[in-house]
Each structure stands twice: as C-alpha cells, then as structure tokens.
Amino acid sequence: MAEGNLTAGADRGFKPGLNCAQSVLTAFSDDFDVEPAAAARIAAGFGGGIGHLQKTCGAVTGAVMVLGLRCYDANDSSASKTLTYDKVREFISVFEKRYGTVSCSDLIGVDISTDAGLREARERNVFALKCAEYVRDACAILESLL
C-alpha cells in the first residue's frame, strides 16, 4: 500500500453525508481497488452503531472492514482469518485504550435510536464534534497497523 494514500485517508476523516463506517471505509477504498461509492454502499448500515442501534461504533466497524480487505486472502483463508482477527483485536485494544469503549452509545452519550435523541445529537453537534474525532483516530490507528 502506498504510504501517501494511507496518510491521505486519515486526513480526510468524517465526510459530509456519510456515516462513520462509510467515512473510514471510503478513506481506504482506493488502496484496495474498491470504488468509493461501493464502499459507501457496503458500510451504509453500520452508522450509528449499526443501524442507529448504538452498538459498536461505526468508525470501529469501518476499520474492521478495512482490516478484512487488507488481511484476508481467500487462497489462504485459515491463516488470513487468524491474521485478520489478530489485527481487529489489536485495533480494538488501541481504540479502547483511548476512549474506554467501542460502544457508540457510550462514546457519544446521546440516544440516537429515537427521533428526539437524534435531534438532540444534531443540535449539540455531536457528529461533528465527537464522531469526526473517532473517524480520524480510527484512520490513524489503521495507518499504524497496516
């Protein structure tokens, strides 16, 4: 992978109109010959902690997808799955050390599973203030692992 592409991925961060998972996956999609539009479609349901259920943070799930693209090889599926799992655990360990959790709910502190909560998050600018940071950090952690 070209170092310049990885650095550019982290610099792009949270993208207008995309959720956290889409932002992370599309930041690295060119490195894997995946069209950004296809990456955005693949990651569309992972925003808001998977479908606004506030489970695993979208920046984290986007990073897991990037690690799968980087590490998994269908010609050596057993060994590459092990490598993928190892890298995912390493990523999550670093992310959790920084933030204490990978839970979207805990990270943003607003219940976006309801209309009122989503409205509150938008009014408090949570996505630009918090989620953008998680996306940038997820990209930076990926750079260090790839």
Secondary structure, DSSP 8 states (H G I E B T S, - for coil): --HHHHHHHHHH-S-TT--HHHHHHHHHHGGGT--HHHHHHHHGGGTTTTTTS--B-HHHHHHHHHHHHHH--GGGHHHHHHHHHHHHHHHHHHHHHHHS--BHHHHH-S-TTSHHHHHHHHHTTHIIIIIHHHHHHHHHHHHHH-
